[in-house]
Amino acid sequence: MYRLKFEFKKLSDKRMWIVFLFIPVLVMSANGLYHYFNPENVRSKEMRMANTLQSDFSWRIGENYFANLERIYYYDGNAPELTEEEQRIEELLDAGERARFIYSADSWYEKWDTVNQAKSEIWQILIELDELGVPTSVMDGQALRSEKIKIDWLVDNDVGFLNPDKTSLSAFVLNNSFDILLSLPAIFLIIFFFGIPILDETFHHRYNFTKVLPIKRKQIFGSKFASYLLLLFIYLGVAILMTLVINVLFDDVSLMTQLSYPLVTQTPAGLFQISLGQMLLFRILFFVLLNFLMLFSIYILSVFWSNMLSNTIMVGFVSIIALIIVQGNKENYRAWNVFAWLDPSGFIEVNSQTTIYLVLLILFILMGLAAYLVIHLLTWVNRNRSSKLYRGLKPSSNTFLIKHEWMSFTRDKSLLYSLFGILILSVYLGTIAQQEQNQREQAFLTTVEQYSSMVDERIASTPQMIEELELLVEISIEPDLTQYQTLLDTYKNETTPFLEREREKVDRVLAGEYDIWLDYEKTLVESDRDYVVNPSNSLIESPFTTIPAISNHIFIPNAVINDALFQWKESYQLPFILPGAPYKTALLPTYEVSPRSGEGQPPQGIDYNSFERYLNARQGEHNLLSGLNLSVDLLNKYLYLFIWLILAVFFMLNYVKEWDLNQTIRFIKVLPVKIRQIFTNKTIASHLTSVSIVLVAMLVVFIIGTLLGGVGFVNFPFVRYIPKFIGDLTKNEEVFIRIPTYNQYFTIVPLWRYLLEGLGLLLLLTVFINQVVHFMSLLVKKRWVTLAVSGIVLVLGYALVAVYPQAWMQFLPFHYLNIPDILTGLTAFEQDFTMMNPYYGMGIILCYIIVFECINRILVRKDERRDIR
């Protein structure tokens, strides 16, 4: 116990402990309160499901009824009786429709007990229909069985409605919070703040004093391991305590009932069922074992190379990137993929309990072996540490102060850590882009396969159709004879060759020749535009579009933009872009456009399924995996915010650090150098380093994107929306494209221009933020307070212009912090700001940079007169 207390004394920073214990409280409170005050619209969700089930029951009943009438007519009243299987199907459909009606009505009146009973009956019917070869349009067979188990739990435990991801019930809040609290980044943060201080001291010379003490080496390390384990238990204990508090204050379902909730996992071997309590236990065990295994791995690596701090960053970088790659595909969660073990939640969902127990046993054995190496390896290996030698600088040099700042960045490893962060960010961006490209390709191939199935069906039915037409030609007389003969000639001379050509085209596309699909894409986008723009087609649904036949004016913007994108690509001879048009744009209509009755309902007069089919067909993003496009993604996905955070932490606080902590400003005061000169050189060094890091980040992202998908195309199109006032003033179709009916405007911007404008905004905003931080450094002499106040000013400034936009606010710099909306013109388009565009933005930001520079030069003179005590 004494040795355990001794280890905890080394972690005496109260602020670190407060943050450590407050994180579980904060995460769980935010998670629980958010879902408590933002409950899910259960009635709308259940009503939508009830409406979807119509296609499985009432529609099929109607289809079967007319099919029976046709059969009776065809057999002239002597139709054979239905088989037992067909009779059973009709009985199930009838019972399902009765249950569906109860489900729909009781959902409206929110009678959840009868709703769940009706759902249980419906799902049982759907399962039996699936077994009889009548699949449902709701979900596949395994998903039906999985959902049925959960519905039965609701019925048995008298629970009205439960969505595990969006409930405020305590056990589910704990499980959802574990996605953050027990995540891989959380493991490395705990190692960084607590694991390194516990074990890193064994690499220092002072540890040699333990060799003369009456205590064994394994006892010393045992106390260190025990203290780290106790720390993890405290961390988990706070989360569990918060669960009990939430349960007492808010829950209307007992904790034991919640823990019995069935989580059904679909594995290659079939369905496996575990309870929520088992899931929590598995996740905790994985967390503890992975924590120790990562800590021991970092320590073992540090015995041979560098230090624990650098190795924690490196191992964390590799592990997180591996985790992102694994999460991109469910196929990666195989039992013996060690990287899949880094995501316990996902691993548990797709593997059986036997596999989970076996993996936990393997992790425990590996942890034991690693612990043995940690205890003894340092005594076996002669670890000679070397440090860099600094030759110093000549004070007479004109660039002495600038070089001194650069040397300070390299000496405290700020440059190393920032480059590590940039590399992690770049690889993360590339990994995400690769996953998105795979998803786009999969969506495209799914579309092609569906089209292929339709062509195959037509090809298979064509011989029978030709045979029937030939028979009709033989037995018919005029005028039917001419009609049947014309139809027969069409099938033989036109339809059959067309289907054969389509079959060949589909085969080539599935083989990887995607550009062949450009003709189909062209037909689709032109059909969409003609359908919504031409009033004569308002009541005739085109076979080449999914646009509903009513209220098609709301579909005009998206159709016109997609047509303009295709024409641009065609004019610059760009290849086929996955997943193919029509793409999603900012003007795609949503459920909130003219709602007919409440949330989640399609626009007035449009069928729900038709509108859902329309939206699903246009969910693809117009993007490409390439070096140039990935550089644009750095801006469009707001990842430049992380670059600013890295720059602010490592390079923008270089002046205030002289006043904080060791107060090295005392030594500067006695040197024959003015404070204003010191401040100027620190500002210049910060600007140069920040701009260089931004350019390096762009270069690294470009290289990674090029390695993954090639350089890209400089004329790749991006849509920029134009304010109505500017469009009405210009009235030139060659400058801006006008959207009919809405009188809205947009233009197409090539990638090279879009990227240069974005890079210009990014560099100037980086300098501007640098100026703001140095301005705060002159007012506040505490490093982290300066950073916090600067961040609060920027966040509040942007919140002000976003929540309460006014025309004069376009001259404030805060709007331009949202670079994607400036480049796409969305902010100017939505607010009709006539002066807001990338070029005005760069000019405005430059003016603010000059203003802050003048103010900073005035304020720095006060620091020269300030006395240091």
N, C-alpha and C positions, 0 to 999 in steps of 0.2 A: 504493500500500500504506500510505503514511503517513497519508493522509486516511482510509482505512478504519480504521486503528488509532485515529485521533482520534475517529471516530464511536462506536467501541465503548467508549471511555473514558467516554462519557456514560451508558453502561449499566453502571455499576460496582457496583451493588448485588448483592453476592454471594448474599444470601438469595433475591433474585428469580431469579437464574440457577439456583440449586440447585433451587428449586421448578419452574422452567421445564423443566429437564432431567430432573427426577425424575418429572414427570407421565407421559411415555411409558412409563417403566420401571414405574411403579405400575399404569397402566391395562393394559398388556400382561401383566404378571405376574399381576395379579388375574384377568384374563380367562383366561389359559392355565392357571393353577393351579386355578381353580374347575372348569373342565371336565375337568382331569386327575384331580382327586380326586372329581368327581361325574359319572362317565361315564353316558352315556345307556343305558337298559335296552333294548339292541338286540333281544334275543330277544323281549321282550314286544311291541315295535313291529312286528317282522317277523311274529310269530305273528298279531297283530291284522290285518295286511294280508292274510295268507294266509287267515284266516277270512272276511274281507270278499270276497275273490275267489271264494268258494264260490257267491255269487249269480250270478257271471258264467259259471261253468263247470258245476259239479255240479248246481246247481238248474236251469239251462237244459237240461242233458242230460236230467234227469228230466221237465221240462215237455215237451220235444220227444218223448220216448218215449211219454208218455201222449197227446200230440197225434196222433202217428202211429197209435196204437191206435184212437183215436176216428175218425180218418180211414179206417182199414181197415174199422172197423165200419160207418161211415156209407156207404161205397161197397160194402159187402158183399163184401169181399175183392178188389175190382177197382179199387183206388185207383191213380191215375196215379203213375208213378215221380217221384222227387224231381228237381228241376232241378239243373244243375251247380252253381249258386250255393248251393242248399240243401245239396247234398252237401258242398261245400267248407266251409260253416258247421259242419256236423256233424263233419267231420274236424278243424277248428280247435278246436272245443269239446272234443273227445276228447283232442287233443294238449295243450290248455291245462290240462285236468283232471289229466293225467299229470304235467305240469310243476309244477302247483300242489301236488300231493301231495309231490313231491320238495322243493319250496320249503318247505312246512310242516314236513316231517320234519327236514330239514337245518337249519331255523331253530331248532328245539327243541334239536338237538345242536350248534348254533353252527358249522356247517361253511360258513363264509362264501364259500369259493371256489365250491362247487356251488350255494349259495344265489343268488349273483349270476348264474351261468350260467342257472339256472332262471328267475330274474326276467327276464333278457334275452330268453329264449325266450317267456315269458308276455307280456311287453310287445309283442313283435313280433306275437304272435297277436292281442292286443287291438287293435293298430293295424290289422291286416288285417280284423278283424271290424268295426271302426269304418268302414273303407272300404266294407265290404259292407252297411252300413246296420244293423249290430247294435251300438249304442253300449254302452259299459261303464258300470257304476255307480261305478267307482273314480274316474275323472277324465275330462275332455274330451279330444278328439283331439289338440289342440296340446300339452296337458300330458303326454299319453302320449309324444309324440315327444320332448319336452324331457327327460322322465325317462329315456327309452331311451338317449339320448346319454350321460347321466351313468352309467347302469348299465354301458354298454359300456366306458366309461373305467375303471371299477372292475375289470372283467374283464381288459382289456388290460394294466393296470398291477399286477394281482395285489394289489389293495387290498381288504380284507375288507368294511369298512363305513365310510361317511363321511357325516356330517351337517355341511354347511359352517357351520351356525350354532352347533353344539354340540361341535365337535371341539377338541382341544388341539394339533393340528398347527400349526406355526409360521406358515406363510403364511396360513392361515385365521384364526389368532389376530390377525395383523396386519390383515387385511381387516376383521374384526369390530371391532377396536380403533379403526380409522379412523372408525367411526361416532361416536366420541367425540373422538378426536384431531384429525380434520379436519372436524368439524361447524361449522356457522355460529356457534354461541356460542363455540367455540374460536377461530375467526378473530377475533372482536371482542375476546376477552380478550387475544390476542396484540397486536392493534392498541392496545388500552388500555394495556398495560404496556410495549410496545416501540415501536410505531409512532408514538404520540403524542410520547414523548420525543425521537424522531429528527427529526420534522418540525415540531413545535410551536414550536421555538426560532426559526424563520424569521419568526414573528409578533412577536417581541420586539425592543426597540430595540437590544439588543446585536448583533443580526444585521447592523446597518448597518455595523459595523466591517469586515465582509467586502468592502464595496464599495471599500475602499482597499487591499485585498490583491491581489497579482498572481495571481489565480485566477479563472476564469470561473464564472459562476453555474451553468451546466449541469454543470461538474465537481463543484461542491459538492453539488448534488442527485444527481448520479450516484453519488458516494460514499455518500450516504445511502441511495439505492435498493440499492446493492450490499451495504451492511451489513445491510439488512433482508432481502435475498435470502439472504445467508449465514446469517443467524439462522434463517430457515425451513429451510435445508438442514441446519443443525445439529439442529434439532428433528426433522426427518424422519430424519436419520442415526441419532439415538438409537433411534428406533423400529425402523429396519432392523437396527441392531446387536443389539437385543433379539431380533429374529426369528432371527438367526443363532445367538444363544446358546441360545434355546429349541430350535432345530433340532438343535444338537449334543448337548444334554443329554437331550431327551425324544423326538425324532421317530424313527419307524421307517420313514418314507417320505422319500425324498430331496426336497430343496427344489425342484429343477427339475421333478420329477414333480408336486409340488403346484401349481406355477405353471402347469402345462399343464392343470389341471382345467377342464372346460368349463362355463362359465356361459351357459346358453341363455336368451336374452331373447325374449319374445313381443311383437312389435310389430304395429301394424296391417297392415304389409306382409308379415308372416309371421315365421318363426323366424330369429333371428340368433344365432350362436354366437361367444363370445369366451372367451379363457382367463382364469384367475384373474390371471395376470401382467399381461395387458392391462388388466383391471379396476383393479388397483393403480396402474398407470401413469396411466390416465385420471384416477383420483381424486386422485393427486398433482398432475397438471397443473391440474386444476380448482381444487384447494386453493391453489396458488401464484398462479394468475391471479386468482381471486376475492379473495385476500388483498390483492394490490396494487390491484385495482379498487376494493375497499371503502375502503382507506386513501386512495387518491387522491380518491374521491368525498367522503369526509369532509373532506379538506383543501380541496377546491374549495368545498364548502359553507361552510367556516369562513372563507374569504376574504370572503364576503358577510354572514355572520351568525354571531354568538356565537363560541364557541371549540371546539377540537377535542374536548375532553372531553364537553361537552354534546351536540355533534353525533354523537359516537360512540354515546352512549346513545340518541339519537333515531333514527339510521339503523339501529342494531342492533334497536331496538324494532320499527320498520316492517318490516325484513327478516325477523325471526323470525316475526312475525305472518303475513306473506305466505307464508313457508315452511310454517307450520302449515296455512294454508288450502289450499295446493297439495297437501300430503300427505294431505288429507282425501279426495281423489278422484283415481284414476289417470288420468282424462280430462284432468286439468290438466297432465300431463307431455307436452304437445305441443312440437314442436321450437321454435316461435317464442314460446313463453311464457317471457319472460326470468326470471320468478320461479321457474320450474321448474329453472333452471340453478343455483339456490341449494342444490338437493339433488342433487349429482352422482350419488350411488349410485342413487337412484330414477330419475333422468333416463337413466342408462346402461342400466338394466334394461328400458326400454320404447322405446328408440330404436336405430336401426341405427348401425353404425360410421361410415358416411358422414355421417350427421347429427351424430354426436359430433365428428368431425374438423372439420366446418364450424363448429359452435358454438365449439370451442376456437380456431379461427382468428379468429372474430368477437371473442371475449374478448381475444385477443392484440392485435388492432387497436384495440379500445376502450381497453385498458390503455396502448397507445402514445400514443393521443390524449390520454388523461387525464394521462399523465406529462408531455407537452408543456405542457398547461395548468398543471400544478402548478409547473413550472419558470418559466413566464412570466407567469401570471395576476396574481401579487401586484404585479408591476411595472406592470401595466396598470390596476389598480383601486386607487383611493385608499381605503384601509381605515381609517376613523376609529373607534376604539373608545371607547365611553363606559361609565362605571361608575355604579352607583347612589350617590346621596349619602345618608348617614345623618345625620339632624338631631341625633341624640343624645338622651339621656334626662335628665330632671331628677332629681338624686339625692334631692331631698326627697320624691319621690313614694313612697307606701306600697307601690306595686307595682313599684318600680324593679328589684328583683332578678329578679322574674318576667319583666318586659319585657326585661331584659338577656339572660336565657336564650333567650327567643324570638328576639331579634335575633341571637344567636350561631348559632341554627339556620338562620336565613335567610342570614346573611352567609357562612357556609362551605358554603352550598347543600345542607345536609343535607335540608332540607325539599323542595327541588326534586328531589333524587335519589330520595328516598323516594316522592314522588308519582309520579315516572317509573316506579319499580318497581311501585307499586300499579296504575298504569295498564296496564303490561305484563302483570301478573298477571291483571288483570280481563279484558283483551281475550283473553288466552290461555284463560282459563276459558270465556269466551263462545264462542270459536272451537271449543274441544273439545266444548262442549255442543251447538253447531250440528251438528258432525260426528256426534255420537252420535244426535241427533234424526234426521238424515238416514239413518243406519244403521237406526234403529228403523222409520222410515217405509219404507225399502227392504225390511226383513224382513217388515213387515206386507203390503206390496204383493205380495211374493213368495208369501206365504200365500194372499192373495186370488186371485192369478193361478193358483195350483195348484188352488184350489177352482173357479175359473172353467173351467179345462180339464176338470175332472171333470164339471161341469154340462154343458159343451158335448158331451162324449162321451155323456152320458146322453141329451141332447136329440137328438143325431145317431142314436143307436141305438133311440130310442123308436118312430119310424115302422116300422122293420123288425120290432121286437118286436110292435107292434100288428098288423101284417100277418100275422105268423106265428101270433099268437093267434087272429085271425079265421079263418085257415085251419084251425087246430085245432078251433075251434068248429064249423065246417062239417062236418068229417069225424069228429068225436068223438060218442060216445054216453054216456049216463049210466053211472056218476056223474062221469066225467071232464068231461063237457060243462058241468056246473054249476061245477066248479072253474075251468075255462078261461074261462067267461063272467064269473065274479067277478073273475078276474085282468084280463081285458080291460076291464071297467068301471072297475077301479081305475086302470089305466093312462090311460084316456081322461078320467075325471072327477077324479082326484086327482093322479096322478103328473105328467101333462103340465102342468096349471095350476101345480103346485108348482114344477116346473123353470122355467117361464116367469117366475114371480115371483122365483125365485133368480137367474135371468139378469139380470132388471131390477135387482135389488138389487146384484149384482156390478158392473154398469155404473155405477150411481150411486156406489158406493164408489170405483171406479177414477177417477171424475170428481172425487173429493175429499170426498164426503159420508160421512165415516168413522163418524159416530154411528149410522148404520144397522146397523153391525156389532155394536152393543151386544147385540142379541138373541142373536146367535151366541155372543158371549163369555159371556153369562149361561148359555146352555145348556151351554157347555163347562165352566165352573167348577162349576156345580151337578152336572153329570154326574161330574166328577172327585171331588167330595166324596161324593156318593152311592155311587160305585163303591168307594171305599176305606173308607168308614165302615160301609156296610151289609154285614154278613157274607154275606147271601144272594147277593151279586154276586161273591164271591171267585173263582169259577171261570168266570165269564161275562164276556168282554171287551166293554166298551161300545163302540159305534161312534163315540161322541163323545169318546173319550179315548185317549191314547197310553200310559196306564199299563199295564204288563205284568200279566198275569192271575195271577201267582204272587207271593207274599211282598208283598202290597200294603200291609201294615201300615207299611212304611218310607216309603210315599208319603203317609201321612195328614197329617203336619204341613204340607207344602207345599200340599196340596189345601185344607185347612181355612183356611189363611192367605189364599190367593187368593180363596176364597169370601167371607171376611170383608171383604177389600178391596173386592170388587165390591159387596157389600151396602152398605158405607159410601158408596161413590161413588153408588150408586143412590139412597140416602136423601137425599144432598145434591145430587142432580141434576147430578153432574159429567159432562163429556163423555167421549167415548172417548179413552183414553190409549194412545198407540202404545207397543209394537207389538201390544197386546192381550194379554189373559190367556191361559193362566196364566203368571205371572211367576216370576222366580227369587227365592228367599228364602234366608235364612241356614240354614234347615232342609231345604234341598233335598238328597236323598241323593246320595252320590258313589260312586265305584268302591271307596272304602275301607270302605264299609258291608258288613260280613260278606263279605269277599273269599273267593272259592272256591278260587283257586290263584294267589297271587302278585299283583304290582303290575299295575294297569290292567285287572283283571278285574271284571265286574259282580257284584252280590250273588248269593248262592247260589241256584241254580235259575232264574236269569233269563237269557234269551238276550242275547248281546252287542248284536246289532243292535236289539233291542227296547229295551234300556236306553239305548243311544246315541240312539235316536229320541226316547225320553222326555226325556232331558236337552236335546237340541237344541230341542225344542218349548218349553222353559222357561228359555232363556238370556236372555230380554229383561228389561231393568231397568225397574222401575216408577218412571218419572220423566217430567218434562215440561219443555220449554224455555219458561221464563217468568222474569220478574224475581224473584218470590218463590222459585221452585225453584232458580234460579241462586245466590241468596243462601245457600240451604241447602247447595248443592254446594260452596261455599267452605269449609264445615265438613266435609261428608261426604267430600271428596276430599283432606283434610289440607292444603289450600293455605294455611290460617292459619299453618302452620309457617313459610312464606316471609315472611309479614307479621311474625312474631316475629323472624325473622332480620334483616329490614330495621330494625325498631325497635331491636334490640339493637346493631346496628352504628352507627346514626345518632343515637339518642336516649338509650339507657340507660347509655352510658358517659360522660355529660357531667360527672360528678364526678371520675372517675379521670383524665380528660384534663387536669385542672388540675395533677395531680401528675406526669403523664407528659410526655414530649417537652419543651416549652418551660418546664415547671414554673411556670405562672402563679400557682401557689399562693404563690410568694414575694411577689408583689405584694399578694395578699389578706391576707397575714400583717401587713402594715403599715397596713391600712385599719381604721377603727373599726367593723368588722363581725366578729361571731363566726363561726368556722368552722361551728358547728352551724346558724347561720342560713343560711349559704351552702349547706350540705348540704340543709337543709329545702327551700329554694327550688328547688334543682336537682332534688330528688326530686319536688316538686310539678309542676315544669315537665315533667319526664320522664313522669310519670303522665298529666298532661293531654294532652300531645302524643301519647303512645302510644294513649290511649283515643280521641282525636280521629282519628288515622290509621286505627284499626280501624273507626270509624264511617264515615269517608270511604270506606274500601275497600268496606264493605257497601253504601253508597249508590251507588258507581260500578258495582259488580257488579249491583245491582238495576236501575240505569238501562240498562246494556248488555243484561241479560236481557229487560227490558221492550221495548227496541227490537227485539230478535230475535224474541220470542214473546209479547209482551203481559205484563200484570201477573201473571196466574196466579190461583189460587183459594186463599183462606185456609183452606179446609177440605180441601185435598188431603191424603190419608191417608198416614201413615207407621206402620210396624209397630214396636212396642216389646215386647221379650221380658221376661217377668216371672219372677223367681226362683221355684223350685218351692215353697219354704217360704212365701213371701208368698201365692202362689196357693192353696195348700192351706189357709192360715189364713183367707183371705177367703171362698172358696167362694161367690162371687156372680157369676153369669154376666153381670150388667149392668155389672160393674166390669172383670173380666178374662174373656177367652174361653178356654175349656179345650179342649185338643187331645185327642180320645179316644184310648184305648189307652196313649198315652205319658204322660198326666197332666201335660202341660206347659201353660203359660199365656202369653198375650200380650194386648195391647190395641192399639187404633188411636188414634193421636195426630194431631190436625189440624195442618196446616202452621204456622199462626200460633203455636200453643203450642210446637211443636218448634223453631221459629226463635227465639222469645223465650228459651227455655231455653238453646239453644245460644249465643245472643248474651250472655246473662248469664254463662255459663261462660267464654266467650272473653274478655270484658272483665275478669272477676276473675282469670283465669289470666294475662292480660297484666300486670295490676298485681302479681300474685305474682312473676312472672318478673322484673319490674322491681325488686322488693324483693330478690330473690336476687342480681341483678347488682350492686345498690348495696351489699349486704352484702359481696360479694366485693371491691368497690371499696375498702371500708374495710380489708380485710385485705391485698390485693395492689395495689400502686401502678403496675402496668404494664397498659396498656389492653388489648392483645390477649391477655395472659395471663389477665386478669380475664374476658374474654369466653370464652376456651377453658375455663377452670376451671368457669365457670358452666354452659356447655353440657355438660361432662363430668358434672357433678353431676346435672343433669336427666336426661341419657341413662342414666346408671348407675342412678339412682333408678327410672326407668320400667322398665329392663331387670330390676331386682330384683323388682318387683311383678308383672311379666309372666311371668318364668321361674319364680319361686318364690312363687306367690300364697298368702297366708294370710288368714284372716278379719280379723285385726287390721289388715292392710295397707289395708283400705278406708278407714281414717282417715288415711292418708298422702295427700299432694296429688298424687303422681306418677301414680296411676291416671287421674286426671281430665285429664291432658294428652292422652289419647286421647279427644277429645270425641265423635267418631261412635259409638264403642262405649258411651259413657255414655248418649248420647241414645237409641240403639236398645236399650239394656239388655243387650247381648251379654255384656259382662264379668260383670255381676251374674248373668245367666242361666246362663252356663257354670260359674261358680264358686259359684253359689247364695249370693251376698253379699246379705244382707237389708237392709243399711243403705246400699247404693250406688244412688243415683239423682241426677238433676240438682240437686234442691233440697238434699239432704244435701251434695252436692259443693260447691255454692256456699257453704254454711255453713262447711264444713271449710276451704275455701280462704280465706275471709274471716278465719277464726281464725288461719291461718298468716300472713296479711298483717299482722295486728295484732302477732303475736309477732315477726316480723322487724322491724317498725317500732320496737318497744321495744328490741330488740337493737341495731339500727342507731343509735338515739339514745344508747345507752350507749357504743358503739364510737367514735362521732364525737368524743366528748370527748377520746379519746386523740390524735386528730389535732390538737386545739387545743393540746395540750401538746408535740406533736412539733416538734423543732427542724429548720429548713431550712438546709442548708449549701450 
